[in-house]
Amino acid sequence: MAGLPLSFAEPLLLLGLVSLPVLWWLLRVMPPRPRRIEFPPTRLLFDIAPKEETPSRTPWWLTLLRLAAAALVIFAAAGPIWNPQTGVAAGKQPLVILLDDGWSAASSWDARIKAADELITNADSDRRGVALVPLSEPARDITLMPAGAARVALRQLAPKPYSIDRVDTLATLGRFLKSTGDCDIAWLSDGVDTGRGSEFTEGLGKLIENRNLTIYAGGTQSAQALVAAENAAAKMTVKVLRTESGIAAGTVRAVDAKGSPIGEARYTFGPQDRETEAAFDLPVELRNDISRLEISGEHSAGAVQLLDRRWRRRAIGVVSGASNDTAQPLLASTFYLSRALSPFADVRLGDRGAPQQVIGQFLDQRLPMIVMADVGTLSPEIRDRLNAWIEQGGVLVRFAGPRLAQADDDLVPVKLRRGGRTLGGSLTWEKPQHMASFAADGPFAGLTVPKDITVSRQVLAEPDAVLATKSWASLEDGTPLVTGEHRGKGVVSLFHVGADMRWSDLPMSGTFVEMLRRLIDMSGYTSKPGPGVASDPNAETVAPLRTLDGFGAFGPPPSTAKPMSADYRDRGTADHPPGFYGTTESPIAVNTLASADRIAPLDTSALRAKHATYTNAEPRDLRGIMLSTALALFLLDAIVVAMLGGGLAALIRRRAAPAVLALAFILATTMVPSPTHAQNASSDDFAIKAVSQTRLAYVVTGNADVDSIVKAGMSGLTLFLGQRTALEAGDPVGIDPARDELAFFPLIYWPIVPGAPKPPQDAINKIDAYMKQGGTVLFDTRDAVEAPPGDNGASQTPAMQTLRELLSTLDVPELEPVPREHVLTKTFYLLRDFPGRFNSGQTWVEALPREDDEEAAQRPARGGDGVSPIIITSNDLAGAWAIRPDGQPMLPLTPGEPRQREFAFRAGVNIVMYTLTGNYKADQVHAPALIERLGQ
C-alpha cells in the first residue's frame, strides 16, 4: 500500500470491499409491519408497561460492528503482509547478484548478507540459477550455480579492508552477460564512491541494456572513515569523513599498541558537512603512545587509522655555535630552524650553555634528531657519543658556517676544504649560484627546484669518487649544496650553507621547510608522512606483521599479502592490505585510505533501475491477527444480540450459578494449556531442530557470563567449520542434561563452573549412556592459568575439584594426555597441542590400549569406532572461539601468541572431525606397508 510497508498476496480479493454497502443495506432491512386486528380485550394490555423492548431497526453501531468484522475477513482473505520483501520480482531467468564488498560495506555487512540470502532463497523457490559477483575480485570467473551452492559461497565472503575499484569488474561482467543472455541483476550497493563511481555506473548502464536492474541502497547507517591524522604542536587531529547529510555526532577512541585506551575525542557534523575533525588535547607523551584511532561503534577498516613512529611528535634538539644568536635572535640561525621545524616536531633550543654541554644533554635525553648550526670542533668524548648515537639510528643534520669551515671534523658526510668559497664578492669573478637539481635517489627527490634561491657562500667538498653518490642537492656549477650518507642505522647530513641569511636565502624559502621535513621523515619521526622518500637506492622490504580485516580487527596476514618497501606511503591494496609491516619493535603502518582520499555518495541516477532498501525487519503475515479480530467481533455481535433480545438475561436469571460455572470452565480449558501437551510439543520441536542439521551442543550452566561466552564460542567454531571444511553445521544448541535428549549431538561441550552443584543422578545416568553409545563430552575447566606450580598443580584448582566430583559417579575410562601419534592430532590439521585462551594446560583423552592389553574389550564407556567418549582440557577453548557479532574476538588470549587463536580454531576442527569420522585416519600409518606389499 502506498505510504505503508504493507502488501497483499491476493490483492484482487480486496474487490469484496465493494459489497460492504450492500451488506449495510441488508442489515438495515425492516420486516413488514404486522396487521392490526381489533380485539376488545386487548385494551387491558395497554396499561401494562413492557419490561423489555425489541427495536424495530438494527442500531447503527451494531451494523458498523458487523461491517468491520466483514471487512477484516475480506482483508485476511487477500493475504496481508506487513513489511513485505522488496526487490527482484519472480521469474525464470538467471539472477546475477553484484555485491559491494569493500571496507565501506563492512558497517552494514549483516544487512547486505541478509538481503543477498533472501534473493537466493527466492531464486531457489523459482528454480533460478544464481551468479554471485563480489566487486572486489575482477579476476574471479562468473558462473551460474544452484541456489544452495550460491548460499555456501555467500557465507564465505567477507568485506575487504581496502577500497575496491568496481570498474575493473566490468570486463568480466560484460563477457558473462553476453554469454548468458537475459537475466535479472541485483546490485547490493554500499552507496559510497571512493573513486571512479560515475565511470562504473556509465559502463554498467551500457552492459545491462534492457535487463532488469535492482539497486539496493539505504536503510542502514552510512559508512564513516578516518584520514589524515596529524600530531601537531598542541594536539593530535584526525579528519572524519561521511557520505550522508544531517546533524550527527560521534566519538573517536585512541588506544596504544597493547589495546589500552588512551583518550576519546568528540566530533560533530553540521547539516551539510561531509567532513569534520576530532582533536585529542593530550600531553605529547601520551599522543606519542597512540597506535590506533577508531570510530566508536563503526566496525570497518576505513574507520581505523593506524599510527606508527612516523606520527610520533618527537623533540628535536637545535644547537648553534654562533655568538650572535643571543644578541640578534630574529636574525639567528636558531630562529629560522625553529620556525621551519615547529610544524612537525617539538623544537628544543640549546641556547644556554656551551654547544658541547648542550649536545651532551640532548644525547642524554635520547632525541632522535639533532640539528647543529655552525658548530665547529667537538671534544673526542662528544664525538664518540655522537658516532654511537648515529649508529643506533640517530639523525644528525649540520649547517655550515665560519666555525665549521675552519674545523677538522669527521662528523660530516664528505671531506671538506678549509676556508670555504665566496661567490659574488668584489674580489671574485664568480657570481652567486642558483640551485640546479635534487638527486633522484636522495630524500629530496620529487621536490620542485626553486629558481629564486641564490647562494653567495658555501663550504666546498673535496672531490673524490663517491662525492656524486653523496650529493642530495647541487648548484648550477655542479658543486654540492646538501650532502648526506647512512652510517649504521642513522644518517649524517650537511647543508653546505648556513642556517641564516648570511650565506644564502635558502632559509627564507618554502623549499627549506620541505627539505627539513623530508629529513625528519628519514628519521622515522614525523606527524604527517610526505609523498615519498627514496632514502636508499637499495630500498629495504618489510613483510606483513598483522593486518586488518574488513571489520577493522587485527588478524594474521592473508596468503595474498606481499612484502612492501619500507618507504611505502600509499593506501592499502589487495597486495598490501592495511595493517602493520616490519618488526614488532618498529612496525610500519599502512592505512585503508591515504591522507588526501575523500569519499562521496554514489550517484546511480543515470541507471534505469528499480530501487530497494535494506531492512532489518522480517515480513509478517497478518492473516491470523485479522481473522482472530473478526472472530472476536462476531462473538461480540452475538453477545449484543442476545442482550438486546433478552435471551441472555433470562438465561442468567434461570441458570445463574450453572452459567457462571460453565463460563469459568470454558475459559479455564481454552486459556490454560495442558502441561503434558506443552511439554510434548516442546520436546518435538527440540528433536526436529536437533536432527534437521548436524549441530554442536553445549551444557547450559546457569551462569549468564559463562553461558554467553560459550554460546559465542560454539557459534564461532561452527562458522569456522563452514569456512574451512565441508561441514555445514547448524547453530549450536544449549542443553540441560537432566531434561533434553543427548543422542542427537556428536559432541557436547561442558564448561565447568567452580562450586556448581552436581547434576542429579538421572542426568548422570543419561550422560553415562550417551558416552557408552558413541557420544563425546568435552569437559573444559578453563583454569590453566590458575593452576598452582608443581606436577600436581592442575588437579588442585577449584574447577578441577568440581569436575572430579562430577565424574566420581561416572564410569570413566583410563585417561592419558593426548599422545603425539594420536589420531586426534591429524584428523584435519596436523597439530602438536590444543591451545585455547591459554596454552599451558594439557588435553586428556581415553588411554589407547596396548596390543597385548587383554582387558581392552572390558574398558568402560568405550566409544564406537575408536573415539574417546571423554576429552578434558583446561585451556578454555570456547573463550578462544568466541567472537562478537561484528567478527572481532570477544576475549584476549594468554600469552597471546600471533597464531594462538588460529590454532585454537584448528584444535576445535580436529575435535569435531574426530567425533564425526572416528579413527579412520589411524589407518594411514599402514599405507607404506600396504604399498610395499602391492609392489611385491
Disulfide bonds with the S-S distance in Angstrom:
none
